[in-house]
Amino acid sequence: MSNKALAAGLGNCPQCHKLNVMHAEKQACSRCLTVFSTRKPKSLEYTLAWTIAALVMFIPANLYPMMVFYTLGKPDASTILEGIAIFIQMGMLPVAIIIFIASFVVPLSKIMGLFTLMYNAKRKTKLTLKQQGKLYHVVEFLGPWSMLDVFVVTVMAAVVNLGFLTSVEVASGITYFTLMVVFTIFAAESFDPRLLWDNHQKHNHRITETNPKYNNKDELPHGK
């Protein structure tokens, strides 16, 4: 919902998409009775809190062992990186690649993406609205895929119990990793993408006020 709609006192119901006349910042939809706000309350504050929590969990998730390998009954705990190296030595390169992507590339990309979105929602940025929107959809899409690492380790543990392998068990690091993934999902859900549009319009309004030659929106500087 753009600033013009907000100025006109209109709000879009997120459940049934009916356009409502807003008598208050938070009210029930006249069609489906869903209670909603024109913007998610304290969206950036909640997103920042969940993202920082995910970043904190990322540290023990990589310091504590994710898996325990048994060789002739002798346990050998390993972190994510050590586990990747072991899978490579065992000739299981596809599994090692999956764990590396799911454990490092996806979580770090999502955390960095969330920080970037929060910055773009508050500060002037060179990214266009289209680029910001794509970044938001990528961050939202990556969320469930972060659990792929947990799935792989769990499957490996199940294979151990089935007797096909005799050397893999789940360790304590998986708890922190799971919390990290859940926190990033909460962070993405807390973020209101409409704030990107609000910030874009705010800076464009300042540009047109200070530079009359940009009164035509098509003449605005790229990315402003």
C-alpha positions in Angstrom: 0.0 0.0 0.0 1.6 3.3 -1.1 1.8 6.5 0.9 -1.0 7.9 -1.3 -3.3 5.2 -0.1 -2.3 5.7 3.5 -2.9 9.4 3.1 -6.4 8.6 1.8 -7.1 6.5 4.8 -7.1 3.1 3.0 -5.7 -0.2 4.1 -5.5 -3.6 2.3 -6.5 -6.7 4.3 -3.7 -9.3 4.1 -6.2 -12.2 4.3 -8.9 -11.4 1.7 -7.2 -8.4 0.1 -10.3 -6.1 0.5 -9.6 -2.4 0.5 -10.8 -1.0 3.8 -11.3 2.6 5.1 -9.0 2.7 8.0 -10.5 4.4 11.1 -7.5 3.4 13.2 -4.0 2.2 12.8 -5.2 -1.3 13.7 -8.7 -2.6 12.9 -10.8 -5.6 11.7 -11.5 -6.1 8.0 -15.1 -5.4 7.1 -15.3 -8.5 5.1 -13.4 -11.4 6.8 -13.0 -9.7 10.3 -9.2 -10.3 10.2 -7.5 -7.8 12.5 -4.7 -6.0 10.6 -2.5 -2.9 10.5 -1.5 -0.6 7.7 2.0 -1.6 8.5 3.4 -4.4 10.7 3.9 -2.9 14.2 7.6 -2.5 15.1 8.6 -4.5 12.0 12.2 -3.4 11.9 12.7 -3.8 15.6 11.4 -7.4 15.6 13.3 -8.2 12.4 16.6 -6.8 13.9 16.1 -8.7 17.1 15.4 -12.1 15.3 18.3 -11.5 12.9 20.8 -10.8 15.7 19.5 -13.8 17.6 20.1 -15.9 14.4 23.6 -14.5 14.1 24.4 -15.4 17.7 23.1 -18.9 17.2 25.3 -19.3 14.1 28.4 -19.2 16.3 27.8 -22.2 18.5 26.1 -24.0 15.6 29.6 -24.0 13.9 31.7 -24.4 17.1 29.8 -27.4 18.6 29.8 -30.8 16.9 27.0 -31.4 14.5 27.7 -35.1 14.0 29.5 -37.9 15.9 31.3 -40.5 13.7 32.0 -44.0 15.2 34.9 -46.1 14.0 35.0 -49.5 15.6 33.0 -48.1 18.5 35.3 -45.1 19.0 33.4 -41.8 18.9 34.8 -38.9 16.9 32.8 -35.7 17.2 33.0 -33.2 14.3 31.8 -29.7 13.6 30.1 -28.7 10.3 33.4 -28.0 8.6 35.0 -31.2 10.0 32.0 -33.2 9.0 32.2 -31.8 5.4 35.9 -32.9 5.3 35.0 -36.4 6.5 32.3 -36.8 3.9 34.8 -35.8 1.2 37.3 -38.4 2.6 34.5 -41.0 2.5 33.9 -40.2 -1.2 30.5 -38.7 -0.5 31.1 -35.4 -2.3 27.5 -34.6 -3.2 26.5 -34.9 0.5 29.5 -32.7 1.5 28.4 -30.0 -1.1 24.8 -30.1 0.1 25.9 -29.6 3.8 28.3 -26.8 2.8 25.6 -24.9 0.9 22.9 -25.6 3.5 25.1 -24.8 6.5 27.1 -21.8 5.2 25.8 -20.3 2.0 22.1 -20.3 2.7 22.2 -19.1 6.4 24.8 -16.4 5.8 23.1 -15.2 2.7 19.8 -15.0 4.5 21.2 -13.1 7.4 23.1 -10.7 5.2 20.0 -10.2 3.1 17.9 -9.4 6.1 20.4 -6.8 7.3 20.5 -5.3 3.7 16.7 -5.1 3.6 16.5 -3.4 7.0 19.1 -0.9 5.8 17.2 -0.2 2.6 14.0 0.4 4.6 15.7 3.2 6.6 18.4 4.7 4.5 18.9 5.9 0.9 20.1 3.1 -1.3 21.4 2.6 -4.8 19.2 -0.5 -5.3 16.0 0.0 -7.2 12.6 -1.0 -5.8 12.6 -4.0 -8.2 16.0 -5.1 -7.0 14.9 -4.7 -3.3 11.7 -6.7 -4.0 13.8 -9.5 -5.6 16.1 -9.6 -2.6 13.1 -9.9 -0.3 11.6 -12.8 -2.2 15.0 -14.6 -2.3 15.4 -14.2 1.5 11.9 -15.5 2.0 12.5 -18.4 -0.4 15.8 -19.4 1.3 14.2 -19.9 4.7 13.0 -23.5 4.6 16.0 -24.7 2.6 18.2 -23.9 5.6 16.8 -26.9 7.2 18.3 -29.1 4.5 21.4 -29.6 6.6 19.4 -30.8 9.6 17.5 -33.2 7.3 20.7 -34.6 5.9 22.2 -35.3 9.3 18.9 -36.8 10.5 18.8 -39.1 7.5 22.4 -40.1 8.1 21.5 -41.0 11.7 18.5 -43.0 10.5 20.8 -44.9 8.1 23.0 -45.8 11.0 20.1 -47.3 12.9 19.2 -49.2 9.8 22.6 -50.8 9.7 23.8 -49.6 6.3 26.4 -47.3 8.0 27.8 -47.6 11.5 29.5 -44.3 12.1 27.1 -41.3 12.3 25.0 -39.8 15.1 23.4 -36.4 15.7 25.3 -34.1 18.1 24.4 -31.0 20.1 25.4 -28.5 17.4 22.2 -29.4 15.5 20.1 -27.7 18.2 21.8 -24.4 17.7 21.7 -24.7 14.0 17.9 -25.4 14.1 17.4 -22.4 16.4 19.3 -20.3 13.9 17.1 -21.4 11.0 13.9 -20.8 13.0 15.1 -17.3 14.0 15.8 -16.3 10.4 12.3 -17.5 9.4 10.8 -15.4 12.2 13.0 -12.4 11.1 11.7 -12.8 7.5 8.1 -13.0 8.7 8.5 -9.9 10.9 9.9 -7.8 8.0 7.2 -5.6 6.3 8.3 -5.2 2.6 6.0 -2.2 2.3 8.5 -0.3 4.3 10.9 -0.4 1.3 8.3 1.4 -0.8 7.7 3.9 2.0 11.4 4.7 2.2 11.7 4.9 -1.6 8.8 7.5 -1.8 10.2 9.5 1.1 13.6 10.0 -0.5 12.0 10.7 -3.9 9.9 13.3 -2.2 13.0 15.0 -0.8 14.7 14.9 -4.2 11.7 16.6 -5.9 11.6 19.3 -3.1 15.3 20.1 -3.3 15.7 19.6 -7.1 12.7 21.0 -9.0 14.1 19.6 -12.3 13.2 16.1 -11.0 9.5 16.9 -10.7 8.9 14.3 -13.4 9.3 10.9 -11.7 10.8 9.4 -14.9 13.7 11.9 -14.6 14.7 10.8 -11.0 18.3 9.6 -10.7 18.8 5.8 -11.1 18.2 4.0 -7.9 16.8 7.0 -6.0 
